[in-house]
Amino acid sequence: MTMAAGSMCEVPDEGNEQGMTHTSDPSQQEYSLRDFASDDGVNLRKGEQETIEEVQKRNLSEKLEHKHYSSDFNSYAEVPKMSVRGRDRVEDYLLLQADTASLVGLTRFLVLGSNAGRVVNMGEQGSDVGGIAFELRCTIVFSIVVRWIICFFKKPMKLFGLLLEFFLNANGDNLSCSIRNLLTGRIPERGSKNCLSAVGYLDTRVHLHKFCNNSAPEEKEKPGVLEDLVMMDICVMASKIVYENADVVKSIIDEDWKMHFVNLYNFWNEYRKETSTQAFIMCNKRKDADLILISFRGAKTFDASDLCMGFDYSWCHVPGMGKVHVGFLEALGLGTRDEISSILSSLQGPNPNLVEDKKVAYYTLRNVLRDLLAEHPKAMFVVTGHGVGGALAALFPALLLFNEEEDLIKRWSAVYTFGQPRIGDEQLQMFMQPYAKKYFRVVYSHDIMPLLPYDDGVFLYKHIGVCLHYNSFFIGKIMNKEPSWSNFSSWNIVSQLVNSIWELIRGFLMGRICGREYQETRLMIMCRILGLIEPCLSAHMPTNYINCARLGCRV
């Protein structure tokens, strides 16, 4: 692809040793994603600090569980893989049963450790419910109560979302025009290329940034810099537009980006008994493509079941891989918690009992990817997603590796995620450690989603790879672990409130300071106002991540 660097707002560096340069000239950057993924790791301060790989090795080796894998990081590859072939049941799992638990049952579980109210369902290796630590019981109760609250508003949320999108599509956020269009019937047909989701109105940008267009000859001579800028911008935009319907996505990719839209899919979720996982595939060219991109949609804004997934801490142990979030396995079409053994059987092959129109995400995308890579022999593939979509993007190549899809893994270039929750435990982290440098995990400011599910010694969920964290000034740092804002200390509460006030002020000024394309919509400003009550809400919005890619560190 040909690209050009465009001007960006300069943001002063904080001067921290791990701070990343923010100039308008890509050649002045001290670190880039290419450095981030180099064979030798990244020196946070060359010659003075440990590489990220060394930090991960040291931290992980301190906490390894010997019963699962070797404590010697360098000998990890020699640890024999426990195949699921021939196994017909999962022996180690923890399922939080919000559907069957009652208030009385939760109280007894919390105080007495009694599971008479069917609060949790555990495998044979953890059948002693009475032995669950009080801290763990508190976290389980919190998870279930939050999901109850969300589900209580399920129907009102859905109705509000439909009315809001109907109103916005009548004529954006102009009330008088909306009323006139409602009276005259000038409303885009639902599912057409003129009908957008609420996310589409939160941030109306669909164009790739101007450094993605034709570059000047002198810029082409700077190896790697522009390619890194382009890839991050394409991925963050793909993570945003995947919230739209197929006609909108196709129109943007084919007509605006001048690339090739392959297909958009709505995949079956056996646990939810509906098509709830959306993803699309595109190539950068119709013929002789060198990039194939898969983008997973995150949680729909007003879908209670999607929102609950981030607060569902249920997991099952996949032998040889580790403990994996059950909700994300279900979203990829790999079994259901209602029949826990179906997860292992689904890893061995697609469920033959599903009818043809109930396509599942993992196997459908794997097969399409095989065909596209055969059609484009020079192409590499990238997976991306925002929020829950980022979790599915992170898990997809891990499952390819688990299933020994060597031909596909050789053509896997990277995973770019934005505000991604954790997907598994430390064993899964170690399982993917040889490929950790392919994970580019972007986290913005006080976004709470990357902190879920917890890794506080109770559930021990972990991220794969290191974190590229941006603060509200779009200053980025490479971190081994993102800052935690999930506790309720007075300092964190005050810090989040001050940051939310600043983001609201910044929302009114962005257009004047950084250019018209950065002017925030009225709907986004409303989210900023709501962020004064719940700071983590507005921090997770795609707008922030697009601005990180374009205004932040020139990676």
LUMDO-22450 format. One record per residue (C-alpha): z, x, y negated; residue in three letters. Coordinates in steps of 0.02 Angstrom, whole numbers, plus 50000, padded with zeros to 5 digits. Last residue first. Layout:
BEGIN
ZXYAla
...
This chain:
BEGIN
508175021649773Val
508125018349587Arg
509955013249580Cys
510104996049504Gly
508914986049398Leu
507594981049526Arg
508474981049694Ala
510164976249622Cys
509324962549519Asn
508574955049676Ile
510284956149758Tyr
511144946949616Asn
509854933049614Thr
510074930549803Pro
511774922149772Met
513294929749859His
514224934249698Ala
514114916249636Ser
515254909849773Leu
516414924949788Cys
517144921549616Pro
517844904249665Glu
518504895449509Ile
517634906349379Leu
516174907149501Gly
515894888649468Leu
515344894149294Ile
514194907349370Arg
513474893949485Cys
513104883349331Met
512234898549255Ile
511164899649412Met
510644881449390Leu
510234884549209Arg
509074898549262Thr
509464916849230Glu
508314927149118Gln
507854942649220Tyr
505974939549211Glu
506094939049021Arg
506664956949001Gly
508184967649030Cys
509264965148876Ile
508654948448808Arg
508414940148977Gly
510044946849048Met
511114940848901Leu
511624923248956Phe
511954928849135Gly
512924944049071Arg
514204932448992Ile
514414923249158Leu
514484939849253Glu
515834946249135Trp
516894930749162Ile
516674932649350Ser
517214950949343Asn
518784946449247Val
519194932949376Leu
518854944649523Gln
519974958249450Ser
521374946049412Val
521364939349591Ile
521214956849665Asn
522674963449562Trp
523774948449605Ser
523534951749790Ser
522664938149889Phe
521704948450016Asn
519824946350037Ser
519214958349903Trp
518924973150020Ser
517834987249957Pro
516314990850069Glu
516485003650208Lys
515655020650236Asn
515085019850058Met
513485024549966Ile
513735019649786Lys
512695008849670Gly
512845004549487Ile
512154987149460Phe
513374983949316Phe
514214970549425Ser
514554983649559Asn
513294988949690Tyr
513744994449867His
512525003149985Leu
513505002050147Cys
513485012850303Val
512835009150475Gly
513294994750590Ile
514694983750527His
516304980650623Lys
517324965850688Tyr
519074971150740Leu
519704953350765Phe
521524956850722Val
521584974850660Gly
520924970250489Asp
519074969650533Asp
518834951750476Tyr
517334940650508Pro
516834941450368Leu
516994955150236Leu
515104955850211Pro
515184937350161Met
516464939950022Ile
515264945549886Asp
516384953649755His
515134967049696Ser
513464966349788Tyr
513234973049963Val
511634981050030Val
511544986350212Arg
510124998350252Phe
510155000450441Tyr
508935013050515Lys
510235026850499Lys
511325017650625Ala
510045020350764Tyr
511055032550871Pro
512615022350824Gln
511945005950894Met
513055005651048Phe
514455013250943Met
514424998350825Gln
514324986650974Leu
515894995151042Gln
516724993650873Glu
516544974750871Asp
515164962650828Gly
514064953950699Ile
514854957250528Arg
514254946750381Pro
512694951950282Gln
512654951450092Gly
510884958450088Phe
510114966050244Thr
508714978650266Tyr
508354983850446Val
507194998650477Ala
505645006250557Ser
505534999050732Trp
503945004950819Arg
504845015550949Lys
506065001050976Ile
504614989751022Leu
503935001051160Asp
505705004251223Glu
506164985951247Glu
507684991151348Glu
508504973851344Asn
509984981151250Phe
508804989751128Leu
507904973551091Leu
509594965051074Leu
510134977850945Ala
508464975350858Pro
508874956750833Phe
510714958750788Leu
510464966050615Ala
509144953150567Ala
510244939150634Leu
511684945550526Ala
510524947050376Gly
510014928950399Gly
511864924550394Val
511874931950218Gly
510134937550167His
508834943650291Gly
507734958150345Thr
506824965650493Val
505534979550477Val
504084983450594Phe
502954998550609Met
501054996850610Ala
499775009850663Lys
499225000750821Pro
498964984050731His
498414971450864Glu
499614978550993Ala
501004978150864Leu
500544960150823Leu
500574954651006Asp
502254962851040Arg
502984955350882Leu
502424937950935Val
503304940351102Asn
504914946851024Arg
504894933150892Leu
504764919651024Thr
506064927851137Tyr
507394929951003Tyr
507124914050903Ala
507104900251033Val
505674887751043Lys
506104869751082Lys
504314862951082Asp
504024870051257Glu
505454860951340Val
507044870651377Leu
507534870951561Asn
506734888051590Pro
508044896351476Asn
507254912451415Pro
507624928651510Gly
509014940451562Gln
509944938651397Leu
509884919751423Ser
510834921651587Ser
512204931351497Leu
512374918051362Ile
512214903651485Ser
513864909151564Ser
514754902051411Ile
514204884251444Glu
514804874851290Asp
514754891651201Arg
512854890751205Thr
511444901951264Gly
510364914951179Leu
509334904851056Gly
509454917150912Leu
510644905250822Ala
511704904450981Glu
511884923350982Leu
512374922450798Phe
513704909350831Gly
514424919150977Val
514814934750873His
514604949550991Val
515914959751084Lys
515134975251160Gly
513454981151226Met
513704987551402Gly
514414971151464Pro
514194957351333Val
515924952351273His
516004935251191Cys
516504931151015Trp
517174916850910Ser
517614921150729Tyr
516844905750649Asp
517054907250461Phe
515274913350427Gly
514574900150545Met
515434886250449Cys
514164887650307Leu
512724884150426Asp
513604868950499Ser
514014862450325Ala
512204862950266Asp
512174861750076Phe
511604879450032Thr
510644882850191Lys
511404898050275Ala
510264913250281Gly
508424913250328Arg
507764927250439Phe
506324938550383Ser
505204948050503Ile
504034961050426Leu
502524969950501Ile
501944985250404Leu
500474997050436Asp
499164983550444Ala
497434987850511Asp
496784970450473Lys
497624955850384Arg
498654967650278Lys
500514969050232Asn
500944958950385Cys
502034943450390Met
503284934950506Ile
504394920350460Phe
506124914550507Ala
507144898450516Gln
508614895050630Thr
509304877150632Ser
508164867250746Thr
509394855050823Glu
510584852650969Lys
511974862450881Arg
512394872451038Tyr
510584873351097Glu
509954880350931Asn
508064878150924Trp
506984888450808Phe
506044883650651Asn
504604895750633Tyr
503514902150492Leu
501874910550535Asn
500734925550507Val
500634927050318Phe
499494941450267His
499684950850103Met
498984947749929Lys
500774945949860Trp
500334930649756Asp
499014921549857Glu
499384925950038Asp
501264929350031Ile
501724916449899Ile
500604902549966Ser
501164905550145Lys
502994904650095Val
502754888549996Val
501744880250135Asp
503014885450269Ala
504534878050179Asn
505704888450072Glu
507304897850118Tyr
506194912150181Val
505754915249997Ile
507394924249963Lys
507484936450110Ser
505644940350084Ala
506054944649903Met
507454956349958Val
506324964150089Cys
504824966849975Ile
505934974649842Asp
506784986449965Met
505124991650038Met
504294994649869Val
505675005549799Leu
505725016149958Asp
503835018149960Glu
503895023149776Leu
505065037749809Val
504375043649976Gly
503205057149914Pro
502995059249726Lys
501115062849716Glu
500705044349703Lys
501635044049539Glu
500415056549460Glu
498945045749510Pro
499665030149423Ala
500185016249538Ser
499295000049577Asn
500574986249605Asn
502284987149688Cys
503044995249533Phe
502714978349453Lys
504054969549554His
503454957649688Leu
503184940449618His
504204925449676Val
505494923849537Arg
506184906249515Thr
507994910649552Asp
509214896349573Leu
507714884849580Tyr
507024892649740Gly
508784892849812Val
508864873949784Ala
507314872249891Ser
505554870849821Leu
504194857549832Cys
502534863249758Asn
501914870949922Lys
502194854450012Ser
503654850950129Gly
504284836050028Arg
502864828949925Glu
502984834349745Pro
503594820649626Ile
502504812149497Arg
503014794349542Gly
502864787549364Thr
504694782349349Leu
505334798049436Leu
504184808749329Asn
504884801049169Arg
506674803349229Ile
506344821449274Ser
505474824749108Cys
507004818349014Ser
508224828549121Leu
507324845449114Asn
508124855649254Asp
506564857349360Gly
505384842749346Asn
505494830349489Ala
505764845149604Asn
507474848149528Leu
507974829849547Phe
507444828949729Phe
508274845649763Glu
509894839249686Leu
509794822549776Leu
509504830849945Leu
510904843349916Gly
512114829749860Phe
511734819750017Leu
511994834850129Lys
513614839550041Met
514254821550050Pro
513864821150237Lys
514694837750280Lys
516204836050164Phe
517454835150306Phe
516444848750394Cys
516884861350258Ile
518734856750264Ile
518784857450453Trp
517904874350453Arg
519214881150334Val
520594874150446Val
519834882150602Ile
519674899450525Ser
521424898950450Phe
522154893650618Val
521274908250704Ile
521864920550571Thr
523664914550586Cys
523594915650776Arg
522984933650763Leu
524444938250651Glu
525644929550771Phe
525044940250917Ala
524244931251063Ile
525304933551220Gly
525584914951243Gly
523724912751268Val
523764923251426Asp
521964920551483Ser
521344936451401Gly
520374945251538Gln
519944928551619Glu
519084922251464Gly
519844912551321Met
519634895251249Asn
520594892251089Val
521404877451002Val
521494866551157Arg
523024856751095Gly
524074863151240Ala
523704880951181Asn
525514885151143Ser
525884900651038Gly
527484892450978Leu
527264892050789Val
525384893850766Leu
524854885350927Phe
526094871150902Arg
525464868550725Thr
523644869350778Leu
523954856650916Gly
524804844850795Val
523324846250676Leu
522104843650818Ser
520924855650906Ala
519404848850999Thr
517984852150875Asp
518774867550795Ala
518774876250961Gln
518894894850924Leu
518074903651071Leu
518704920451133Leu
517764929551270Tyr
517964941151418Asp
517384936051591Glu
515624929951551Val
514774922651704Arg
513244924451814Asp
513044943151832Arg
511494948651929Gly
510764958451787Arg
512064960151649Val
511914979051657Ser
513414990051625Met
512635005151538Lys
513235022051597Pro
514025033151463Val
512855048051441Glu
512255042651269Ala
514045042751209Tyr
514255061251249Ser
514195066951068Asn
515455053751012Phe
516735058951143Asp
517915044251157Ser
516855037551300Ser
516615018951316Tyr
517435002551358His
519095006851439Lys
519315021451320His
519445010451166Glu
518895020951019Leu
519955021150862Lys
520055039250804Glu
518305043050868Ser
517625029750752Leu
518305037450593Asn
517775055250635Arg
516025050750694Lys
515755038950548Gln
516285052350424Val
515185065150512Glu
513665053550503Glu
514025050250319Ile
513945068850287Thr
515565077250240Glu
515785082350059Gln
515575098449960Glu
513925106850008Gly
512875092649943Lys
513905079149860Arg
513725063249959Leu
512775073450086Asn
511715061250182Val
511295063150366Gly
510315077750441Asp
508885067350509Asp
508635058550343Ser
508995040050326Ala
509995040150165Phe
508905054050098Asp
507415042350119Arg
508465028450046Leu
508605039249892Ser
509835051449816Tyr
509795062649663Glu
508585051549569Gln
507665060049426Gln
505955057849505Ser
506175039049501Pro
506175039149311Asp
507085024149235Ser
508765031849268Thr
510165025249375His
510885039749475Thr
512065035649618Met
513935037349611Gly
514785045849758Gln
515495059749653Glu
515925046949519Asn
515115049849351Gly
515045031449310Glu
513185032249285Asp
512465023049135Pro
511245009149173Val
509455010749115Glu
508474994549112Cys
506894996049212Met
505115001249177Ser
503834999249313Gly
503345011249449Ala
501655007949524Ala
501135004249702Met
499705005549823Thr
500005000050000Met
